[in-house]
Amino acid sequence: MLQKIVNGIAIASGVISLTVVGTVGYVFIRKDAIIEDIKGKVMESVMPDGLSGITGGGLPDLGGTSDAAIPPVGEGFGIPSF
């Protein structure tokens, strides 16, 4: 009876070891393709067209940094006077 339990544990250990070795081998062989795929997805998300999806289109287009976009001194949320 004990021999069957030991054999079962040995078979399970072998299956797990082969699975780990197979997965590591697959990733090692395809690492360049995996890296390129991730780079492509990252570049899509940081391109200007992709930014509207990230922010939900809620950012206004100020057209650059002109003086009109900067509020004058004394307006806005400043230090309150008591």
N, C-alpha and C positions, 0 to 999 in steps of 0.2 A: 504494500500500500504506500509506504513512504517513497519507494522507488518511482511510482507513478507521479507523485507530487513533484519530486525533484525533476523528473523528465518534463513535466508540464512547465515548470518554472524555466528550465533550460530552453525549451522551444520558444516560450514567450520572450525570453531575453534575446534569443537569436533574431526573432522577428523584429523586435524593437531596434536592435543594433543595425540590422540591414536597412530598416526604414531611415534611421538617422544618417547612415553612410550614403544611402541613395539620395536623400534630400540635399546633403552637403555637396555631393558630387554634381547634382543637377544645378545647384546655385553656382558652384565653381565654374562649370562649363559655360553657363549662360550669363555670367556676371556682367559682361560687356553689354549684352542686349538689355539686361535689367537696368543697368545704370543709364543707358541711353533713353529707355522708356521713362524713367523717373525724371531725367533732365528735360525731356520734352514736355511732360506734364507740368513741371515747375515753370518752364518758360512760358507755357500757355497761360498759367495763372498770373504771371507778373507782367504780361504784355498789356498795353493800354486797353485793348479790346476786352481783355479778361478782367480788368479792374472794375468795370461797371458791374460785373456779376458778383464780385466780392463785396463791394460797398452797397449794392442794391440800387445804384444810380442816384443815391441821395446826396452826393457831393456836388456843390455848385461849380460851374465853370467860371472862374474869375477872370480868365483871359490874361493871366500873368500877374505880376505883383506891381500894380499901379498904386498911386497914393489914394485913390478912391476906395481901395479895398482895406486900407488901414484906418481905423476910427480915429478921430481927433482926440487929443489929450483932454481928459476931463469927462469923457463919455464912456459908457460901458460899465463893467463891474469893477469899480475901483475900491479904494479904502473908504468906508463910510465916514462922514463927518457927523459928530454928535453935537 
